[in-house]
Amino acid sequence: MTGTLVLIRHSWRRVRPLILLVAALLGAFQVIMVLAARTLQTTGTLSQLAAMLPPVVRFIVGPALVSVMSFAGIAMVGYFHFVVVGALAALAITAGTEPAGEVETGFADLLLARPVPRSSLVTRSVAVLAAASAVVVGAMWLGTAVGLRWLTPPDVARPSWRLVLELGGNLWALMTCWGAVAILAAAASRRRSVAAATAGLLALAAFLLDYVARFWKPAAGLAWLSPFHYFGGMELLMGSTAVSRHITVLLGIAVVCVLAAYVAIRRRDI
């Protein structure tokens, strides 16, 4: 266990600057989005923006348009905006593919020459991934709390803290899920670039499947195969109560991938 803790500290020191930078940026982004929502609300611009949207956008977004084009929707958009989600998925994949990088550089050979079990490589990556996800989402929660506390217009109801927690929890679960997929790819790969490309392409394919399934009925029957199907920020804004089931599914996928990674790292030729 001591060797695993040393590995965790070593890996965390390497990724800490990146994690803290991303956390700071997204925390500040949440404050800015609350400020933007306040400005749009007080100037009456939200209704004008909704009217200017093209019909195809209205069709894709559907009934969620009313929820999104509101103070709460604009303030919370960072929790489900595709740029933020894509960036956090990439961050999770970067953190999760470290075992393949250690095999590629020969660090794993030096490490395993000591009395350290192979499973420590996976355990370390799981711990770093969980910590990174928690720090980033925690910073977003903090930014949201600060923004809502000081910038909410006096005549507008704040989004409930339950909604904020659910949005952040769903985002954390999605980030953990893709990080676990990356850990599995890294446990079976000799090059970090191959592991990252594999996880990245899977994430892209899953995102496209979920996106197409939202407005094309023939693909709707396959939407359940995509982890993004269990990530619904707009649905939560509309009052969906399925967040606990979605988080359970995403964490279930993560657990399966981690268990498979333990098996792969023990059987492979380092």
DRENSEFI-94023 format. One record per atom (N, C-alpha, C): x, y negated, z. Coordinates in nm, 2 decimals. Atoms other than C-alpha are relative to their C-alpha. Example, Ala and Ser with C-alpha at 12.3 -4.5 7.8 and 13.67 -1.06 7.14 Angstrom:
BEGIN
R      px      py      pz
R    0.09    0.12    0.00
R    1.23    0.45    0.78
R    0.09   -0.12    0.00
R   -0.09    0.11    0.00
R    1.37    0.11    0.71
R   -0.08   -0.11    0.08
This chain:
BEGIN
R      px      py      pz
R    0.08    0.12    0.00
R    0.00    0.00    0.00
R    0.09   -0.13    0.00
R   -0.09    0.11    0.00
R    0.29   -0.23    0.07
R    0.05   -0.04   -0.14
R   -0.05    0.02    0.14
R    0.42   -0.19   -0.29
R   -0.11   -0.07   -0.08
R    0.11    0.06    0.07
R    0.07   -0.28   -0.42
R   -0.01   -0.15    0.04
R    0.01    0.14   -0.04
R    0.06   -0.60   -0.21
R    0.11   -0.08   -0.05
R   -0.11    0.07    0.06
R    0.40   -0.70   -0.33
R   -0.03   -0.03   -0.15
R    0.04    0.02    0.14
R    0.28   -0.65   -0.69
R   -0.11   -0.11   -0.01
R    0.10    0.10    0.00
R   -0.03   -0.86   -0.62
R    0.05   -0.14    0.02
R   -0.06    0.13   -0.03
R    0.17   -1.14   -0.48
R    0.08   -0.05   -0.12
R   -0.09    0.03    0.11
R    0.42   -1.12   -0.77
R   -0.09   -0.05   -0.12
R    0.08    0.04    0.12
R    0.14   -1.13   -1.04
R   -0.08   -0.13    0.03
R    0.08    0.12   -0.03
R   -0.06   -1.40   -0.86
R    0.09   -0.12   -0.02
R   -0.09    0.12    0.01
R    0.24   -1.63   -0.85
R    0.02   -0.03   -0.15
R   -0.02    0.03    0.14
R    0.28   -1.59   -1.23
R   -0.13   -0.06   -0.06
R    0.13    0.05    0.07
R   -0.09   -1.66   -1.32
R   -0.06   -0.12    0.08
R    0.06    0.11   -0.09
R   -0.16   -1.91   -1.03
R   -0.01   -0.13   -0.07
R    0.01    0.14    0.07
R   -0.07   -2.23   -1.23
R   -0.11    0.00   -0.10
R    0.11    0.00    0.11
R   -0.30   -2.13   -1.52
R   -0.14    0.01    0.07
R    0.13   -0.02   -0.06
R   -0.58   -2.02   -1.29
R   -0.05   -0.14    0.07
R    0.04    0.12   -0.07
R   -0.57   -2.34   -1.08
R   -0.02   -0.12   -0.10
R    0.03    0.10    0.10
R   -0.55   -2.56   -1.39
R   -0.14    0.02   -0.06
R    0.14   -0.03    0.05
R   -0.86   -2.39   -1.54
R   -0.10   -0.04    0.10
R    0.10    0.03   -0.11
R   -1.04   -2.42   -1.21
R   -0.02   -0.15    0.02
R    0.01    0.15   -0.02
R   -0.96   -2.79   -1.18
R   -0.07   -0.06   -0.12
R    0.07    0.06    0.12
R   -1.07   -2.86   -1.54
R   -0.15    0.03    0.00
R    0.14   -0.04    0.00
R   -1.40   -2.67   -1.50
R   -0.07   -0.07    0.12
R    0.07    0.07   -0.11
R   -1.47   -2.82   -1.16
R   -0.03   -0.15   -0.04
R    0.02    0.14    0.05
R   -1.42   -3.17   -1.31
R   -0.10   -0.01   -0.11
R    0.10    0.00    0.11
R   -1.63   -3.07   -1.61
R   -0.14    0.00    0.06
R    0.13    0.00   -0.06
R   -1.92   -2.99   -1.38
R   -0.04   -0.14    0.05
R    0.03    0.13   -0.05
R   -1.90   -3.33   -1.22
R   -0.04   -0.09   -0.12
R    0.03    0.08    0.11
R   -1.89   -3.49   -1.56
R   -0.13    0.03   -0.06
R    0.13   -0.04    0.05
R   -2.19   -3.29   -1.68
R   -0.11   -0.05    0.08
R    0.10    0.05   -0.09
R   -2.39   -3.40   -1.38
R   -0.01   -0.15   -0.03
R    0.00    0.14    0.03
R   -2.29   -3.76   -1.46
R   -0.07   -0.02   -0.14
R    0.06    0.01    0.13
R   -2.39   -3.71   -1.82
R   -0.15    0.02    0.01
R    0.14   -0.03   -0.01
R   -2.72   -3.56   -1.72
R   -0.07   -0.13    0.07
R    0.05    0.12   -0.06
R   -2.78   -3.87   -1.49
R   -0.02   -0.11   -0.10
R    0.01    0.11    0.09
R   -2.71   -4.11   -1.77
R   -0.11    0.03   -0.10
R    0.10   -0.03    0.10
R   -2.93   -3.93   -2.02
R   -0.14   -0.01    0.06
R    0.13    0.01   -0.07
R   -3.21   -3.91   -1.76
R   -0.04   -0.14    0.02
R    0.04    0.14   -0.03
R   -3.20   -4.27   -1.66
R   -0.02   -0.09   -0.12
R    0.02    0.08    0.12
R   -3.18   -4.40   -2.01
R   -0.12    0.06   -0.09
R    0.10   -0.06    0.08
R   -3.46   -4.17   -2.14
R    0.04    0.06   -0.13
R   -0.05   -0.05    0.12
R   -3.24   -4.02   -2.40
R   -0.03    0.15   -0.02
R    0.02   -0.15    0.01
R   -3.32   -3.65   -2.33
R   -0.11    0.03   -0.10
R    0.12   -0.03    0.09
R   -3.66   -3.66   -2.51
R    0.04   -0.03   -0.14
R   -0.04    0.03    0.14
R   -3.50   -3.83   -2.81
R    0.10    0.10   -0.05
R   -0.09   -0.10    0.05
R   -3.22   -3.57   -2.83
R   -0.08    0.13   -0.04
R    0.08   -0.12    0.03
R   -3.48   -3.29   -2.82
R   -0.08   -0.02   -0.13
R    0.08    0.02    0.12
R   -3.68   -3.45   -3.10
R    0.10    0.00   -0.12
R   -0.10    0.00    0.11
R   -3.36   -3.48   -3.31
R    0.06    0.14   -0.04
R   -0.06   -0.13    0.03
R   -3.27   -3.11   -3.30
R   -0.06    0.06   -0.12
R    0.05   -0.07    0.12
R   -3.30   -2.92   -3.63
R   -0.10    0.11    0.03
R    0.10   -0.11   -0.03
R   -3.59   -2.67   -3.66
R    0.07    0.13    0.03
R   -0.06   -0.13   -0.02
R   -3.35   -2.38   -3.68
R    0.06    0.01    0.14
R   -0.05    0.00   -0.14
R   -3.20   -2.48   -3.34
R   -0.12    0.03    0.09
R    0.12   -0.02   -0.08
R   -3.55   -2.50   -3.20
R   -0.05    0.14    0.00
R    0.04   -0.13    0.02
R   -3.63   -2.16   -3.34
R    0.09    0.10    0.09
R   -0.10   -0.09   -0.07
R   -3.31   -2.00   -3.19
R   -0.02   -0.01    0.15
R    0.01    0.02   -0.14
R   -3.34   -2.16   -2.85
R   -0.14    0.04    0.06
R    0.14   -0.04   -0.04
R   -3.72   -2.11   -2.83
R   -0.05   -0.08    0.12
R    0.06    0.07   -0.12
R   -3.91   -2.19   -2.51
R    0.11   -0.06    0.10
R   -0.10    0.05   -0.09
R   -3.58   -2.25   -2.33
R    0.04   -0.14   -0.03
R   -0.04    0.13    0.04
R   -3.54   -2.58   -2.51
R   -0.05   -0.10    0.10
R    0.05    0.09   -0.10
R   -3.76   -2.76   -2.26
R    0.09    0.00    0.13
R   -0.08   -0.01   -0.12
R   -3.55   -2.63   -1.97
R    0.14   -0.05   -0.02
R   -0.13    0.04    0.02
R   -3.22   -2.70   -2.13
R    0.01   -0.16   -0.02
R    0.00    0.15    0.02
R   -3.31   -3.06   -2.24
R   -0.07   -0.07    0.12
R    0.05    0.06   -0.12
R   -3.37   -3.17   -1.88
R    0.12   -0.03    0.09
R   -0.11    0.04   -0.08
R   -3.16   -3.31   -1.60
R    0.07    0.13    0.05
R   -0.06   -0.12   -0.05
R   -3.11   -2.96   -1.45
R    0.08    0.08   -0.11
R   -0.05   -0.07    0.11
R   -3.04   -2.81   -1.79
R    0.14   -0.05   -0.04
R   -0.12    0.06    0.04
R   -2.77   -3.06   -1.89
R    0.11    0.02    0.12
R   -0.09   -0.01   -0.11
R   -2.61   -3.05   -1.54
R    0.06    0.14    0.02
R   -0.04   -0.14   -0.02
R   -2.59   -2.67   -1.54
R    0.05    0.06   -0.13
R   -0.04   -0.06    0.12
R   -2.49   -2.62   -1.90
R    0.14    0.06    0.00
R   -0.14   -0.06   -0.01
R   -2.13   -2.55   -1.81
R    0.00    0.15    0.04
R    0.00   -0.14   -0.04
R   -2.23   -2.22   -1.66
R   -0.04    0.10   -0.11
R    0.03   -0.09    0.11
R   -2.35   -2.08   -1.99
R    0.03   -0.05   -0.14
R   -0.05    0.05    0.13
R   -2.20   -2.29   -2.27
R    0.10    0.09   -0.06
R   -0.08   -0.11    0.06
R   -2.04   -2.06   -2.52
R    0.15   -0.04    0.00
R   -0.14    0.04   -0.01
R   -1.71   -2.26   -2.51
R    0.06    0.04    0.14
R   -0.04   -0.03   -0.13
R   -1.68   -2.22   -2.13
R    0.00    0.15    0.02
R    0.01   -0.15   -0.01
R   -1.79   -1.85   -2.15
R    0.12    0.06   -0.08
R   -0.11   -0.06    0.08
R   -1.54   -1.78   -2.43
R    0.14   -0.03    0.07
R   -0.12    0.03   -0.07
R   -1.26   -1.96   -2.24
R    0.03    0.09    0.12
R   -0.02   -0.08   -0.12
R   -1.32   -1.76   -1.92
R    0.01    0.15   -0.04
R   -0.02   -0.14    0.04
R   -1.35   -1.43   -2.11
R    0.15    0.01   -0.05
R   -0.14   -0.01    0.04
R   -1.01   -1.51   -2.27
R    0.09    0.00    0.12
R   -0.08    0.00   -0.12
R   -0.87   -1.59   -1.93
R    0.00    0.13    0.07
R    0.01   -0.14   -0.06
R   -1.00   -1.26   -1.79
R    0.08    0.10   -0.07
R   -0.07   -0.10    0.08
R   -0.85   -1.07   -2.08
R    0.15   -0.02    0.02
R   -0.14    0.03   -0.02
R   -0.52   -1.25   -2.03
R    0.05    0.06    0.14
R   -0.04   -0.05   -0.13
R   -0.51   -1.15   -1.66
R   -0.01    0.15    0.00
R    0.02   -0.15    0.00
R   -0.63   -0.79   -1.73
R    0.10    0.08   -0.08
R   -0.09   -0.08    0.09
R   -0.37   -0.70   -1.99
R    0.14    0.00    0.05
R   -0.14    0.00   -0.06
R   -0.07   -0.74   -1.76
R    0.07    0.13    0.00
R   -0.06   -0.14    0.00
R   -0.01   -0.36   -1.73
R    0.07    0.03   -0.13
R   -0.06   -0.03    0.14
R    0.05   -0.33   -2.11
R    0.13   -0.09   -0.02
R   -0.11    0.09    0.01
R    0.29   -0.63   -2.09
R    0.12    0.06    0.08
R   -0.11   -0.06   -0.08
R    0.49   -0.46   -1.82
R    0.06    0.13   -0.06
R   -0.05   -0.12    0.07
R    0.52   -0.14   -2.02
R    0.08   -0.05   -0.12
R   -0.06    0.05    0.12
R    0.62   -0.34   -2.33
R    0.14   -0.05    0.04
R   -0.13    0.07   -0.04
R    0.90   -0.53   -2.14
R    0.09    0.10    0.07
R   -0.08   -0.10   -0.08
R    1.02   -0.22   -1.95
R    0.00   -0.03    0.15
R    0.01    0.02   -0.15
R    0.93   -0.37   -1.61
R   -0.07    0.11    0.07
R    0.07   -0.12   -0.06
R    0.70   -0.07   -1.55
R    0.10    0.11    0.03
R   -0.10   -0.10   -0.03
R    1.00    0.16   -1.58
R    0.08   -0.03    0.13
R   -0.07    0.04   -0.12
R    1.19   -0.03   -1.31
R   -0.09    0.01    0.12
R    0.09   -0.01   -0.12
R    0.88   -0.05   -1.09
R   -0.03    0.14    0.04
R    0.04   -0.14   -0.04
R    0.79    0.32   -1.11
R    0.12    0.08    0.04
R   -0.12   -0.07   -0.05
R    1.15    0.41   -1.03
R    0.00   -0.01    0.16
R    0.02    0.01   -0.14
R    1.05    0.30   -0.68
R   -0.12    0.08    0.05
R    0.12   -0.08   -0.04
R    0.80    0.48   -0.46
R   -0.13   -0.07    0.00
R    0.12    0.07    0.02
R    0.51    0.30   -0.61
R   -0.09    0.08   -0.09
R    0.09   -0.08    0.08
R    0.21    0.50   -0.75
R   -0.04   -0.08   -0.13
R    0.05    0.06    0.12
R    0.10    0.43   -1.11
R   -0.13   -0.08    0.02
R    0.13    0.06   -0.02
R   -0.24    0.34   -0.99
R    0.01   -0.14    0.06
R   -0.02    0.13   -0.06
R   -0.09    0.03   -0.82
R    0.00   -0.10   -0.12
R    0.01    0.10    0.11
R   -0.06   -0.13   -1.17
R   -0.14   -0.04   -0.03
R    0.14    0.03    0.02
R   -0.44   -0.11   -1.21
R   -0.06   -0.07    0.12
R    0.05    0.07   -0.12
R   -0.52   -0.20   -0.85
R    0.04   -0.14    0.01
R   -0.05    0.14    0.00
R   -0.30   -0.51   -0.87
R   -0.08   -0.08   -0.10
R    0.07    0.08    0.10
R   -0.47   -0.62   -1.19
R   -0.15   -0.03    0.04
R    0.14    0.02   -0.05
R   -0.82   -0.57   -1.04
R    0.00   -0.11    0.11
R   -0.01    0.10   -0.11
R   -0.72   -0.77   -0.73
R    0.02   -0.14   -0.06
R   -0.03    0.13    0.06
R   -0.58   -1.06   -0.94
R   -0.12   -0.05   -0.08
R    0.12    0.03    0.08
R   -0.88   -1.05   -1.17
R   -0.11   -0.05    0.09
R    0.10    0.04   -0.10
R   -1.12   -1.07   -0.88
R    0.03   -0.13    0.06
R   -0.04    0.12   -0.06
R   -0.93   -1.35   -0.72
R   -0.01   -0.12   -0.10
R    0.00    0.11    0.11
R   -0.90   -1.55   -1.05
R   -0.14   -0.04   -0.03
R    0.14    0.02    0.03
R   -1.27   -1.51   -1.12
R   -0.07   -0.08    0.11
R    0.06    0.07   -0.11
R   -1.36   -1.62   -0.77
R    0.04   -0.15    0.01
R   -0.06    0.14   -0.01
R   -1.13   -1.93   -0.77
R   -0.07   -0.09   -0.11
R    0.06    0.08    0.11
R   -1.27   -2.05   -1.11
R   -0.14   -0.03    0.03
R    0.14    0.02   -0.02
R   -1.63   -2.00   -1.03
R   -0.02   -0.08    0.13
R    0.01    0.08   -0.12
R   -1.58   -2.14   -0.68
R    0.03   -0.15   -0.03
R   -0.02    0.14    0.03
R   -1.43   -2.46   -0.83
R   -0.12   -0.06   -0.08
R    0.12    0.05    0.07
R   -1.73   -2.49   -1.06
R   -0.11   -0.03    0.10
R    0.10    0.02   -0.11
R   -1.96   -2.45   -0.76
R    0.03   -0.13    0.07
R   -0.04    0.12   -0.07
R   -1.77   -2.72   -0.58
R   -0.02   -0.13   -0.08
R    0.03    0.12    0.08
R   -1.78   -2.96   -0.87
R   -0.15   -0.03   -0.02
R    0.14    0.02    0.01
R   -2.15   -2.90   -0.91
R   -0.06   -0.06    0.13
R    0.05    0.05   -0.13
R   -2.21   -2.96   -0.54
R    0.03   -0.15    0.02
R   -0.04    0.14   -0.01
R   -2.02   -3.29   -0.55
R   -0.08   -0.08   -0.09
R    0.08    0.07    0.10
R   -2.19   -3.40   -0.86
R   -0.15   -0.02    0.04
R    0.14    0.01   -0.04
R   -2.54   -3.32   -0.74
R   -0.02   -0.09    0.12
R    0.02    0.07   -0.13
R   -2.48   -3.47   -0.40
R    0.01   -0.15   -0.03
R   -0.03    0.14    0.02
R   -2.36   -3.81   -0.53
R   -0.06   -0.06   -0.13
R    0.04    0.06    0.13
R   -2.50   -3.85   -0.89
R   -0.14    0.03   -0.04
R    0.14   -0.03    0.04
R   -2.85   -3.71   -0.89
R   -0.09   -0.12    0.02
R    0.09    0.12   -0.01
R   -3.10   -3.99   -0.97
R   -0.10    0.02    0.12
R    0.09   -0.02   -0.11
R   -3.32   -4.06   -0.67
R   -0.14    0.05   -0.03
R    0.13   -0.04    0.04
R   -3.64   -3.99   -0.86
R   -0.01    0.13   -0.07
R    0.00   -0.13    0.07
R   -3.53   -3.65   -1.00
R    0.04    0.10    0.11
R   -0.02   -0.11   -0.09
R   -3.54   -3.32   -0.81
R    0.13    0.07   -0.04
R   -0.13   -0.07    0.03
R   -3.20   -3.15   -0.78
R   -0.03    0.14   -0.04
R    0.01   -0.15    0.02
R   -3.16   -2.80   -0.92
R    0.02    0.07    0.13
R   -0.01   -0.07   -0.13
R   -3.20   -2.55   -0.64
R    0.14    0.06    0.02
R   -0.13   -0.06   -0.02
R   -2.89   -2.42   -0.48
R    0.00    0.15   -0.03
R    0.01   -0.14    0.05
R   -3.02   -2.07   -0.55
R    0.03    0.01   -0.15
R   -0.03    0.00    0.14
R   -3.01   -2.15   -0.92
R    0.15   -0.02   -0.02
R   -0.15    0.02    0.02
R   -2.65   -2.28   -0.89
R    0.07    0.13    0.03
R   -0.07   -0.12   -0.05
R   -2.54   -1.97   -0.70
R   -0.03    0.12   -0.10
R    0.03   -0.10    0.10
R   -2.72   -1.74   -0.95
R    0.08   -0.02   -0.13
R   -0.08    0.03    0.12
R   -2.56   -1.91   -1.25
R    0.15    0.04    0.02
R   -0.14   -0.03   -0.02
R   -2.22   -1.89   -1.10
R    0.03    0.15    0.02
R   -0.02   -0.14   -0.03
R   -2.26   -1.53   -0.98
R   -0.01    0.08   -0.13
R    0.01   -0.07    0.13
R   -2.37   -1.42   -1.33
R    0.12   -0.02   -0.08
R   -0.13    0.03    0.08
R   -2.07   -1.60   -1.49
R    0.12    0.08    0.06
R   -0.11   -0.07   -0.07
R   -1.84   -1.44   -1.23
R    0.00    0.15   -0.04
R    0.02   -0.14    0.04
R   -1.98   -1.09   -1.31
R    0.04    0.02   -0.14
R   -0.04   -0.01    0.14
R   -1.94   -1.15   -1.68
R    0.15    0.00   -0.02
R   -0.14    0.01    0.01
R   -1.58   -1.26   -1.64
R    0.07    0.12    0.06
R   -0.05   -0.12   -0.05
R   -1.51   -0.96   -1.42
R   -0.01    0.12   -0.09
R    0.02   -0.11    0.09
R   -1.66   -0.73   -1.67
R    0.10    0.00   -0.12
R   -0.10    0.01    0.11
R   -1.44   -0.85   -1.96
R    0.14    0.02    0.05
R   -0.13   -0.03   -0.05
R   -1.14   -0.84   -1.74
R    0.02    0.14    0.02
R   -0.01   -0.15   -0.01
R   -1.21   -0.48   -1.66
R    0.02    0.07   -0.13
R   -0.02   -0.06    0.14
R   -1.24   -0.40   -2.03
R    0.14   -0.02   -0.04
R   -0.14    0.02    0.04
R   -0.90   -0.56   -2.08
R    0.09    0.09    0.08
R   -0.09   -0.09   -0.08
R   -0.75   -0.36   -1.79
R    0.00    0.14   -0.06
R    0.00   -0.13    0.07
R   -0.87   -0.04   -1.96
R    0.08    0.00   -0.13
R   -0.08    0.01    0.12
R   -0.73   -0.15   -2.29
R    0.15    0.00    0.03
R   -0.14    0.01   -0.04
R   -0.40   -0.23   -2.12
R    0.06    0.13    0.05
R   -0.05   -0.13   -0.06
R   -0.38    0.10   -1.94
R    0.02    0.10   -0.11
R   -0.01   -0.10    0.11
R   -0.40    0.28   -2.28
R    0.09   -0.05   -0.11
R   -0.08    0.06    0.11
R   -0.17    0.05   -2.48
R    0.14   -0.02    0.04
R   -0.14    0.03   -0.03
R    0.20    0.00   -2.51
R    0.04   -0.14   -0.02
R   -0.02    0.14    0.03
R    0.18   -0.36   -2.63
R   -0.11   -0.09    0.05
R    0.10    0.08   -0.06
R    0.00   -0.64   -2.46
R   -0.08   -0.07   -0.11
R    0.07    0.06    0.11
R   -0.09   -0.80   -2.79
R   -0.11    0.10   -0.05
R    0.10   -0.09    0.04
R   -0.27   -0.48   -2.89
R   -0.12    0.01    0.10
R    0.10   -0.01   -0.10
R   -0.46   -0.46   -2.56
R   -0.09   -0.13    0.00
R    0.08    0.13    0.00
R   -0.56   -0.83   -2.58
R   -0.09   -0.01   -0.13
R    0.08    0.01    0.12
R   -0.67   -0.80   -2.94
R   -0.12    0.10    0.00
R    0.11   -0.09   -0.01
R   -0.88   -0.49   -2.87
R   -0.11   -0.05    0.09
R    0.10    0.05   -0.09
R   -1.05   -0.65   -2.57
R   -0.07   -0.12   -0.07
R    0.06    0.12    0.07
R   -1.10   -0.98   -2.77
R   -0.09    0.03   -0.11
R    0.09   -0.04    0.11
R   -1.25   -0.81   -3.07
R   -0.13    0.06    0.05
R    0.12   -0.06   -0.06
R   -1.48   -0.61   -2.85
R   -0.09   -0.11    0.06
R    0.08    0.11   -0.05
R   -1.59   -0.94   -2.68
R   -0.07   -0.07   -0.11
R    0.05    0.07    0.12
R   -1.64   -1.11   -3.02
R   -0.12    0.08   -0.06
R    0.11   -0.09    0.05
R   -1.85   -0.81   -3.15
R   -0.12    0.00    0.09
R    0.11    0.00   -0.09
R   -2.06   -0.80   -2.84
R   -0.07   -0.13    0.00
R    0.06    0.14    0.00
R   -2.12   -1.18   -2.85
R   -0.09   -0.01   -0.13
R    0.07    0.01    0.13
R   -2.22   -1.16   -3.22
R   -0.13    0.08    0.00
R    0.11   -0.09   -0.01
R   -2.45   -0.87   -3.15
R   -0.11   -0.06    0.08
R    0.10    0.06   -0.08
R   -2.63   -1.05   -2.87
R   -0.06   -0.12   -0.06
R    0.05    0.12    0.07
R   -2.65   -1.37   -3.07
R   -0.10    0.03   -0.11
R    0.09   -0.04    0.12
R   -2.80   -1.20   -3.38
R   -0.13    0.06    0.06
R    0.12   -0.06   -0.06
R   -3.04   -1.00   -3.16
R   -0.10   -0.09    0.06
R    0.09    0.09   -0.06
R   -3.19   -1.31   -3.02
R   -0.11   -0.05   -0.10
R    0.10    0.05    0.10
R   -3.36   -1.40   -3.35
R   -0.02    0.09   -0.11
R    0.02   -0.10    0.11
R   -3.34   -1.09   -3.57
R   -0.05    0.13    0.06
R    0.06   -0.11   -0.07
R   -3.57   -0.82   -3.46
R    0.07    0.14   -0.02
R   -0.07   -0.13    0.02
R   -3.39   -0.52   -3.63
R    0.12    0.02    0.09
R   -0.11   -0.02   -0.08
R   -3.09   -0.59   -3.41
R   -0.03   -0.01    0.15
R    0.04    0.01   -0.14
R   -3.29   -0.64   -3.09
R    0.01    0.13    0.08
R   -0.01   -0.13   -0.06
R   -3.29   -0.27   -3.02
R    0.14    0.04    0.04
R   -0.14   -0.03   -0.04
R   -2.91   -0.27   -2.99
R    0.05   -0.10    0.10
R   -0.05    0.11   -0.08
R   -2.88   -0.58   -2.78
R    0.05    0.05    0.14
R   -0.03   -0.05   -0.13
R   -2.86   -0.37   -2.46
R    0.15    0.05    0.01
R   -0.14   -0.05    0.00
R   -2.51   -0.25   -2.57
R    0.10   -0.11    0.03
R   -0.09    0.12   -0.01
R   -2.37   -0.60   -2.54
R    0.00   -0.05    0.15
R    0.00    0.06   -0.14
R   -2.25   -0.72   -2.19
R   -0.06   -0.14    0.00
R    0.06    0.14    0.00
R   -2.36   -1.07   -2.30
R   -0.15    0.00    0.00
R    0.15   -0.01   -0.01
R   -2.72   -0.94   -2.31
R   -0.04   -0.01    0.15
R    0.03    0.01   -0.14
R   -2.70   -0.94   -1.93
R    0.06   -0.13    0.06
R   -0.05    0.13   -0.05
R   -2.58   -1.30   -1.91
R   -0.10   -0.10   -0.06
R    0.10    0.09    0.06
R   -2.87   -1.54   -1.95
R   -0.02   -0.13    0.08
R    0.01    0.13   -0.07
R   -2.81   -1.89   -1.82
R   -0.13   -0.07   -0.03
R    0.13    0.07    0.04
R   -3.11   -2.04   -2.02
R   -0.12    0.07    0.07
R    0.11   -0.07   -0.06
R   -3.33   -1.76   -1.89
R   -0.01   -0.03    0.15
R    0.00    0.04   -0.14
R   -3.23   -1.85   -1.53
R   -0.06   -0.13    0.02
R    0.06    0.13    0.00
R   -3.32   -2.21   -1.60
R   -0.15    0.01   -0.01
R    0.14   -0.01    0.02
R   -3.66   -2.09   -1.71
R   -0.07    0.08    0.12
R    0.06   -0.07   -0.11
R   -3.71   -1.90   -1.38
R    0.01    0.15    0.00
R   -0.01   -0.14    0.01
R   -3.60   -1.55   -1.47
R    0.05    0.05    0.14
R   -0.04   -0.06   -0.12
R   -3.56   -1.32   -1.17
R    0.09    0.13   -0.02
R   -0.07   -0.12    0.03
R   -3.35   -1.05   -1.34
R    0.15   -0.01    0.03
R   -0.15    0.02   -0.02
R   -3.01   -1.19   -1.23
R    0.06    0.11    0.08
R   -0.06   -0.10   -0.08
R   -2.95   -0.93   -0.97
R    0.02    0.13   -0.08
R   -0.02   -0.12    0.08
R   -3.01   -0.65   -1.22
R    0.11   -0.03   -0.10
R   -0.11    0.03    0.09
R   -2.78   -0.83   -1.47
R    0.13    0.01    0.06
R   -0.13    0.00   -0.07
R   -2.50   -0.87   -1.22
R    0.03    0.15    0.03
R   -0.03   -0.14   -0.02
R   -2.54   -0.50   -1.13
R    0.05    0.07   -0.12
R   -0.04   -0.06    0.13
R   -2.51   -0.39   -1.49
R    0.14   -0.04   -0.03
R   -0.13    0.05    0.03
R   -2.21   -0.61   -1.55
R    0.11    0.06    0.09
R   -0.10   -0.06   -0.09
R   -2.03   -0.49   -1.24
R    0.01    0.15   -0.01
R    0.00   -0.15    0.03
R   -2.13   -0.13   -1.32
R    0.09    0.03   -0.12
R   -0.09   -0.01    0.11
R   -1.95   -0.17   -1.66
R    0.14   -0.02    0.05
R   -0.14    0.02   -0.05
R   -1.65   -0.31   -1.48
R    0.05    0.12    0.08
R   -0.04   -0.11   -0.08
R   -1.64   -0.02   -1.23
R    0.04    0.12   -0.09
R   -0.02   -0.11    0.09
R   -1.66    0.24   -1.51
R    0.14   -0.02   -0.08
R   -0.12    0.03    0.07
R   -1.38    0.06   -1.70
R    0.12    0.02    0.09
R   -0.11   -0.01   -0.10
R   -1.16    0.04   -1.39
R    0.03    0.15    0.03
R   -0.02   -0.14   -0.03
R   -1.21    0.41   -1.31
R    0.07    0.07   -0.12
R   -0.06   -0.06    0.12
R   -1.12    0.50   -1.67
R    0.14   -0.05   -0.02
R   -0.14    0.05    0.01
R   -0.81    0.28   -1.65
R    0.09    0.08    0.10
R   -0.08   -0.08   -0.09
R   -0.69    0.47   -1.34
R    0.03    0.14   -0.07
R   -0.02   -0.13    0.07
R   -0.73    0.80   -1.54
R    0.10   -0.02   -0.11
R   -0.09    0.03    0.11
R   -0.55    0.65   -1.84
R    0.14   -0.02    0.04
R   -0.13    0.03   -0.04
R   -0.26    0.51   -1.65
R    0.07    0.12    0.06
R   -0.06   -0.12   -0.06
R   -0.20    0.84   -1.48
R    0.04    0.10   -0.10
R   -0.03   -0.11    0.10
R   -0.20    1.05   -1.79
R    0.09   -0.05   -0.11
R   -0.08    0.05    0.11
R   -0.01    0.82   -2.03
R    0.15    0.01    0.02
R   -0.14    0.00    0.00
R    0.35    0.82   -2.12
R    0.05   -0.14    0.01
R   -0.05    0.13   -0.02
R    0.51    0.51   -1.97
R    0.13   -0.02   -0.07
